[in-house]
Structures are given as C-alpha cells and as structure tokens.
Amino acid sequence: MQEGVALIQGRHQIIMADHEELRGAEQNLNQLLMIKAYLGGVQAVQETLEAANCRSKLCQWVLETCGPEKMVPVAHLLAEAIEPDAIYSKAPIDVRNNRLWALRVGTLPVPEV
C-alpha cells in the first residue's frame, strides 16, 4: 500500500486500497492480536508449571518449548508495533475498534490498515 501515497504538486494524496487489500490488512492485524493473546497465555502456563515444580516429561517439554528465549523476541516485536492496550476480541465492535488504534503511530512509513 505504500504505492498508494503519491506526491502531487507538493501535497500528499492518499489513494484508497481496494477491498481485497483492506481485508488482507485487517486479517493480518487480527492475526497479530491473536499471537499477542497467545503469548500471554503461554506465559501464564509457564509460570503455573514452574510454580507447581512439575517433573513429568510432558511438562518439561512444554517448559522448554515455550521458554522465554523463544517467546520474548516475538513479544518485543509485537510491542514495538502494537499498542499495549490492544487485545484480540471476537465482538465485532471491539474488533473494529482494535483495528482502528492497535498499530503504534510512526512504526510504519504508511499505515497499512
């Protein structure tokens, strides 16, 4: 969508994307919000397993697979691009609101939502 911004006679003109591009951008943002929610759940599971001092092979595998060294880099990337209050929601009005303000201002040259 960066091609959608043109400089005409010293002024910026925004050319609207077609419905397919907007739908794709909305889906991408929803997926990022889902990943953010998933990472929060993974952290809660990890803390619970550590507190329970679980020794089973399955619990140990979960702790290794969902360790901070694998999850923290992804969480930092999301934190750079998405507002901290933005959450995934299934309610249509909440989904629309999140799409409107979830991206941090200035993180992308041209907002793609």
Secondary structure, 3 states (H helix, E strand, C coil): CHHHEEEECCEEEECCCCHHHHHHHHHHHHHHHHHHHHHHHHHHHHHHHHHHCCCCHHHHHHHHHCCHHHHHHHHHHHHHHECCCCCCCCCHHHHHHHHHHCECCCCCCCCCC
